[in-house]
Amino acid sequence: MSGTPQAEIARRALEQVCSGRDPEALAAVYHPEFVDHVNTLEYRGHEGARQSVALYLELFDDLRFEVTDQVSEGDRVASRWTLCGTHRGRAVRLTGIVISRFQDGRIVEDHAASDTMELVRQLGAWRSLLLAVRHPRLGFKRS
């Protein structure tokens, strides 16, 4: 059931806005009251979306999101995605899923999940430790 207008907006949000390719499209795809739940993080509004994108762009020099599968039903679109990028010379490939809820033709809420332990495995212990210290909001859990 992908290929709906909502699915196309969700794809554009990930592949264009979140990848940093078209930051000007942010207001066209995200509702002003947007709430973004990313693993343990939460961002609110257009400014929150900008902060989230800026964090990923800071972490990955050549950030790219690719939507690999979508399902649409009612006011929701589930998108399975792959993130590719380079962090301090180390190539990273991470998969995740986001469920987007729409209101007035724009995404008003996202619930996204990815495997942060897979990110730690790919970056290695030292890079992951530096990442956790420099970006405590990422939500790497401490025991």
C-alpha positions in Angstrom: 0.0 0.0 0.0 2.9 2.4 -0.5 2.8 5.0 -3.2 0.2 7.0 -1.4 0.6 10.8 -1.1 1.4 10.3 2.6 4.0 7.6 1.8 5.7 10.0 -0.7 5.8 12.7 2.0 7.3 10.3 4.5 9.9 9.2 1.9 10.7 12.8 1.1 11.1 13.6 4.9 13.6 10.8 5.3 15.5 10.8 2.0 15.6 14.6 1.4 15.1 16.5 4.7 16.7 14.1 7.2 19.6 13.4 4.9 20.2 17.1 4.7 19.7 17.3 1.0 16.7 19.6 1.1 16.4 21.4 4.5 14.0 24.0 3.0 11.4 21.3 2.6 11.1 20.7 6.4 8.0 22.9 6.8 6.3 21.3 3.9 6.6 17.7 5.3 6.5 18.4 9.1 3.5 19.9 10.9 4.3 22.9 13.2 3.3 20.7 16.2 5.6 17.9 15.1 6.8 15.5 17.9 9.8 13.2 17.0 10.4 10.2 19.2 13.8 8.8 18.2 14.8 5.8 20.5 15.1 7.6 23.9 15.2 11.1 22.4 12.3 13.5 21.8 12.3 16.6 19.6 9.4 19.1 19.2 8.3 21.4 16.4 10.2 22.5 13.4 13.1 23.7 15.5 13.3 20.2 17.1 13.3 18.6 13.7 16.2 20.9 12.7 18.1 20.0 15.8 17.6 16.3 15.1 18.8 16.6 11.5 21.8 18.8 12.6 22.9 16.1 15.1 22.9 13.4 12.4 24.7 15.6 9.9 27.3 16.4 12.6 27.8 12.7 13.3 28.0 11.5 9.7 29.9 13.4 7.0 28.1 11.9 4.1 24.7 11.0 5.7 22.1 9.3 3.5 18.8 7.8 4.4 17.2 5.4 2.0 13.6 4.1 2.4 13.6 0.4 1.6 9.9 -0.4 2.3 6.7 1.3 3.3 3.2 0.5 4.4 0.4 3.0 4.6 -2.9 2.7 6.4 -5.2 5.5 7.5 -3.3 8.4 8.9 -0.1 6.4 9.4 2.9 5.3 7.2 5.5 2.8 8.4 8.9 3.3 6.6 11.8 0.9 6.9 15.0 2.7 6.2 18.8 2.3 6.0 21.2 5.0 7.1 24.6 5.1 5.5 27.3 7.5 6.5 30.9 7.9 7.7 31.8 8.8 11.3 35.5 9.7 11.9 36.6 7.6 8.9 34.5 4.6 9.8 31.7 3.6 7.4 28.3 2.9 9.1 25.2 1.2 7.8 22.3 1.2 10.2 18.7 0.0 9.7 15.6 1.2 11.5 11.9 1.9 11.2 9.7 5.0 11.7 6.0 5.2 12.0 4.7 8.6 10.9 1.3 9.9 11.8 -0.2 12.6 9.6 -2.4 15.6 10.3 -3.4 18.2 7.7 -1.2 16.6 5.0 2.0 16.7 7.1 3.8 14.5 9.6 2.7 15.5 13.1 4.4 12.6 15.0 7.2 10.1 14.3 8.1 7.1 16.4 11.5 5.8 15.2 13.6 2.9 16.4 17.1 1.7 15.4 19.6 -0.6 17.0 22.0 1.6 18.9 24.1 -1.5 19.9 24.7 -2.2 16.2 26.0 1.4 15.8 28.3 0.7 18.8 29.5 -2.5 17.1 30.2 -0.8 13.8 32.0 2.2 15.3 34.0 0.2 17.8 34.4 0.8 21.6 36.7 3.9 21.5 34.6 5.8 18.9 31.4 4.9 20.7 32.8 6.1 24.0 33.8 9.4 22.4 30.4 9.7 20.8 28.6 9.2 24.1 30.8 11.8 25.9 30.4 14.4 23.1 26.7 13.8 22.5 25.1 12.6 25.7 21.6 13.2 24.3 22.0 10.2 22.0 20.8 8.0 24.8 23.5 5.5 25.1 22.4 3.8 28.3 24.8 3.6 31.3 24.4 0.6 33.6 
